[in-house]
Amino acid sequence: MWKQTARLWQLFVVVFLDMLSYAMLSPVIILLFIDGPTSLLQPGTKYGYAILGLFLSTYSFVQTFSLPYWGKKSIVIGKRKVLMISLFGSAFGYLICWLGVYLGHVALLFLGVFCAGLTGANMSSIQALISQETDADHWERNFSLQGAIIGIAFIIGPQLTRILMGANLGKSLPLWVLSICVACSLLSFLLVLTLVQERQKSDKPFGDTLAFELESLAQFSQLGPQIKRLLVFLFGVYFGWFFFIKFFQVYLLEMMHVDEKYCCHGSSYLGLCCSLWQSCRYLFNPSFLQRKSVLLTSTFLMAFGLGSFVFIQSFEQMIVVTLILSFAYATIVPTTIGMIFKTACSHNDYKASLSYAIQSAAKILTPACSGFLLTFSFTVPVLVSFGIVFCAGLVGLLAIFTEPQVVPKSVLASARALPMRYTRREQVATRTTYGRVAKRR
């Protein structure tokens, strides 16, 4: 048991280092696209928010196409190797972004996130490894612990960036932050190389890449209606959440008019809220959070929390909304992912890659649409996010309360073994009544 726990915590350390680099970079990314001493755009650029949204979408756009491929690839070469490739690709992407900032070329920033997105299977591989190391009954708790560790990374990361801001580094601040990001990714790569072990490996030959992609598409088309509805539901929740966290600092800077250091405090508070709710779920494991009614209530609570952005006028009100939205997200996502893993179709590796592909799709549309709409108004993207999350709640009603009835395998076998002398109508009637032989006419 202790070996299993040690393997889990090795994965959680990798999660922490991977998200720490992004948490440190997130306050700096905005400064590269808005007017200021570290901006890479010309002063007074009209579509700065739109360019920022496109930049935030690039990684996820590439990841949407690469994740299903790496999900199938991990079945062949193993999750550990895919994770190592992904972490090395992240380090390479950060390095290209470093060159982009150093040379002052925005195009290199886009190239860096593009390269990182090609190998962006780190979190999906970790989730698949977690599902392999533990029983299905503990998946929600472990996914909650993973979310709590991500929250801790978002507490520490912005504070480290704030310390660097206090060192008066000036225009070299992004270079220092990106250097730390490269170091964190390489350290994660070394930890996986030396410590993380995989219990199961597939001996199936890889074969043709195009055949694998076609197989992935065919496998998706064969998924049941319940898991498809759950994926649509998860997409809507991700859309609302990523709208909130991607432009949280923009709202602090542009609407609350706080300085950069105070913005880092706000980002750390967001990480604290996420870590708090996820930690409570892991430590106490309240069973009521897994109820369908609580899941849907949290979805509509998130929708109305997003809608309240229209009426926010103070930093204190922003704090309350952050607390509500982080609670809703901590309630919805671990339970929904656990439900997806428990559906009796496909391999867990493939379902993990699908859930993260859905997440990536939300990360594409949310920053791109919101960044473009923010150029004209701060209200329209709020209303759009509210509508999408509200519709996701309606889809969740269908996905959660119309679960297919599972027929025991023994009953199906007995139904298939019916004598051929029965009529077709009698065979169908017999199968639909779980193997009870209907009376012949």
N, C-alpha and C positions, 0 to 999 in steps of 0.2 A: 504493500500500500504506500509506503513512504517513497519507493522508487517512482510510483505513478505521480505522487505529489511533487517530487523533485522535477520530473519531466514537465509537468504543467508549469511550474514556476520558472523553469528555463524559458519556456515559450512566453510567459508574461514579461520576463526581463527584455526579451526581444521586442515585444509589443511596446514596452515603455520607451526604449531607446529609439524605436522607429517613429513613434508619435512625438517624442520630445523634440526631435529635429524639426518636425512640421510645426509644432507649437511655438518654437522659437522663431521660425520664419514667418508665421502668419501675421504678426504685427508689422513686420518689415515689408511684406509684399505690398500692402496698401500704400506705404510711403513711396514705393517705386512708381506709382501710377497717378498720384495726386500731386498738386503743386507743393513744392518744398525743396529743401537742399539736396535730398537724395533721389528726387524724381528723375526718371529716364526719359520722360516726355517733355515736349516743348511747353514753356509756361503758357497757361491759358488754353490748353487743349480742350476742345469742347466735349469730345467723346472719351474722356479718361475713364469714366465708370464702365463704359461699354468695352473698352480695351481690357480693363481689369477683369470684367466678367468673362471675356473670351479666354484670357490667360488662365483663370480658375477653372474653366471648362475643358481646356486642352488635355490635361492629364486624364480626366475621366472619359473624354471622348475616345482616346486611344485605348483606355482600359476596358471600355465596353466591348471592344472587338478582341482584345487580347486575353481577357479573363476566361471565356469559355474554352479557348485553346489551351491555356495553362491548366485549367481544370481537368481536361482530358489527358493532357500530358503528364500530370501528377499521378494519374492511375498507372502510367507506364513506367516512368523513371523514379517515381516516389515524390512525396510532398517535400521532403527535406531538400532535395536538389532544386526543386522549383523555388522554394523559399530562398535558398542561397543565390540563385540567379536573380531573383527579384530584388534582394538587398543590394547586390552588386550593381544592378541597374539603377537603383535609387542613388547610390553614391556617384555613379557616372553622370546621372542627370543633374545632381547638385553641382558637380564640378563644371558642367557646361553653363549652368546658370551663373556660377561664380565668374566665368569668363565673360558672360554677357554683361554683368554689372561692371566688371573691371574695364571692359572696352566700351561700355555705354551703348550697347546694341540690344534693343528689345527683342529682336528676332532670335537671338541666342537664348533668351529666357524661354521663349516658346519651344525652341528646339530641345532645351534641357528637359522640360516637363514632357515633351513628346517621347523622348528616349526613356524617361522613367516610366511612362505609361505603358510602353511596350512590354515591360517586365513587371508591371504593377500587380503582382499576385501575392504580395506579402501577407495581407490580412486574411484573404480567403484560404491560403495555405495553412496559416496558423489556426483558423477556425476549424478546418478539416482535421488537423492534428489534434485539436482539443476534443472534437467529437470522436476521434479514434481512441483517445486515452481514457475516456470516461463513459459511463453508461448514459443511456438516453434520459434517465430521470434526473441527471445532474447537469444536463446541457444548459438549461436556462440559468442556473446559478453560476456556472463557469463563464457563460457569455456575459452575465452581469458583472462578474469579477473583471473580465477583460475590459468592459466599459468603464469600470471604476479606475483601473490602471490608466486607461486613456485619459480619464478626467484628471488624475494626479499629474500626468505629463503636461496637461494643459494648465495646471496650476503652476508648475515649476518653470515651464518653458517661457511664458511671457515675463516672469520675474527675472529670469536670466537675461532676457533681452533688455529689460528695464535697467539692469545693472550695467550692461554694455552701453546703453544710452547715457547713463550717468558718467561714463568715462570720457565723454566728449570726443568720440571717434569721428564725428562728422560724416562725410560722404563714404568713409570706409566701414561704417557700421554694417551694411549688408554683406560686405566681404567677410567680416569676422563671423557673422551669423552663419553664412553659407559654409565657411570652413568647418565650423562645429557640426553642421549637418552632415558634411562628408565624413567626418570622423565618427559620428554616431552610426551611420550606415555601415561603415567598414567594421566597426566594433561589433555590430549585430551580426554581420557576415561571419566574423571569426567565432562568435559564440555558437552560431548554428553549426559551423564547421567542426568545432571541437567538442561540443557538449550535447547538442540535440541529436537524438537517435530516433529512427522510425522502426516501428515493430513489423509493419507489413510492406511488402514490395510486390509489384506485379512483374511477371515474367513475359508478359505479352509484348511482342515486337511492335515498334512504333508504326512502321509502314509509311504510307504516303500522307503528307500533310493535308492535301486537299480532301482525301478520303476521310480523314479525321474531322475536318471542319463539316463536311456533309453529314457525317455520323452525328455530330453535335446538334446540327439543325434538325435531323430526323428524330433524335432523342427528345428535343424540346417539343416537337409537334406531338409526341406521344404522351406528354405529361397530362395528368388528369385535370379536370376543370377546377378542383379545389385548390391545387397548388398554383395554378395560373391566377386564380382570384387572389390568393395570398400574396403573390408577387406584385400584382397590380396595387393591392392595398399597401404593401410595403413601399412601393414606388411613391405613392402619394404622401406617406408619412415622411419618407426621406426628402421629398421636395420641400415640404414645409420646414423641416429641421435645417436643411442646408441653406435655405434662404435666410434663416435666422442667424446661423453661425458664420456664414460666409460674409454677410454684410453687417454683422454685429458691430464691428469696429468702425465701419463707415458711418453707421448711425451715431456712434459715440463721438466721432470726430466732427461730422458735418451737422448733426442735429443737436447734440448735447454740448458741442463746442468745448470738449475737453482736450487737454494736451496729450502728447504721445505716451508719456509715462503713466498718466491716469488711465489711458486706454489699455495699457498693459495690465493694470489692476482690474479693470473690467473683464478682460479676457481670463484672468486667473479666477475671478469670481464665477465666471461661466464654467470653467473647469472644476471648481469646487462644488458647484451645484450638481454637475453630472456625476462626479465621483461620490458625492454624498448619497444620492439616490441609488446608484448602482451598488455601493457598499452595503447599504441597508438591505437591499434585495438579496445580496449574497450572504450576509451574516445571519439575517433573521429568516430569510426564505419564506415570506408570507404567502400562504397558499391562495389568498384571495386575489393576489395580483395575476394569477393564472386563469381567473374566471373570465368567461367571454364577455360578460356585461361590463366588467372593469376595463377590459381591453378596449371595447368600443367607447366607453365613457371617456377614457383617456384620449382617444382619437378626437372626439368632438371638443374636449377640453383644449387640446393643442390647436384646433382650428380657431376657436374663439380667442385663445391667447394670441395667435398671430393677428387676428382681426383687431385686437386692442391696440396694436402698434399705431393705428390711425389717431388714437386719443392720447398717446404718451406725450407728456410735456415736461417731465423731470427725470433725473437720474434715478431717484427712488422708485418711481413707477417702473422704470426699466428693470430694476433689480427684482421686483415682484413678478413681472412677466417672465423673466429669466428663470426664476424658481419654478414657476408653473410649467413652462415648456420643457425644462430639463426633467421634471417628474414625469410628464406625459411620455417623453421619449424613452426614459429608463423603464417605463412600464410596458410600452408597446413593442419595441424592437426585439429584446431577448425572447419574449414569449412568442412573437411571430416567427422568428428564425427557428426556434425550437419546434414549432408546429410544422414548418417546412421540412425540417430534418426528419420528423416523425411520419411524414407521408410515405406511403408504401410505394414509392416509384423512384427509379434511378439510383445512382450511387451518391453517397454523401459528398464526395469530392465535387461531383457535377452540380449538386444542389448548392453547395457553398459558393462555387463559382457563379452560379445563376443569381444568388442573392446579392453578391457583390457586383455583378454586372448591372443589376437593377439599381443598386446604390450609385454606380458610376453613371448610369443614364440620368438619374436625378441630379447628380453633380454637374452634368453637362448642361441640362436645360435650365436649372435654377440660376447659376451665375450669369449665363449668357442672356437669358430673358430679363432677369432682375437688373443686371448692369445696364442693359439697353433702356429699360423703362425708368431707371433711376436718373438717367440723363434728362428726362422730361418732368418726372414727378416722383416724390417719395411715397405717395399713397397707392398708386396703381399696382406695383409689385406686391404690396401687402394684401390687397384685395384678391389678387390672383392666387397667392399662396393660400389664403383662407379658403377660397373656393375649391382648390385642388384637394386639400386635406379633408374638407367636408365631404366631397365626393368619394374620397378614399374610405371614409367611414361608412358610406352607403354600400360600397363594394365589400367592405369587411362584414357587413350584415349577411351578404350572400355567401361569403367564403366560410364564415365561422358557424353560422346556424343552418347550413345546408350540407353538412359533412356526409359523404357517401357511406352507406351502411356496409360494413365489412362482413363478407360471407366466409365462414370457416373453410379451410382447405379440404377437410374431410367431407364436408357437405358438398362442395363443388365436385370432388372426385366421385362421390356416389351419384350425383346428378348426371355427370358425364357418362357414367356406366349404365345408364338406363337401357333396357332392351330396345332394339330397333322396332319391335312390333308396336310400340306406343306411337301414337300419332304425333305430328310436330306440335300441335296445340297442347297435347298432354305433356310433352317433354318440357315446353316452355313453362307451363303451369307448375310442373313439378320443381323446376329449378328456382322459380320465383318464390316458392314456399319452402326453400332451404331443404330440399331433398325428400319431403314427404310425398309419397307416391299418391297421385290423384286417382280417384276411382275411374275405371274405364267405363265408357258409355255402354 
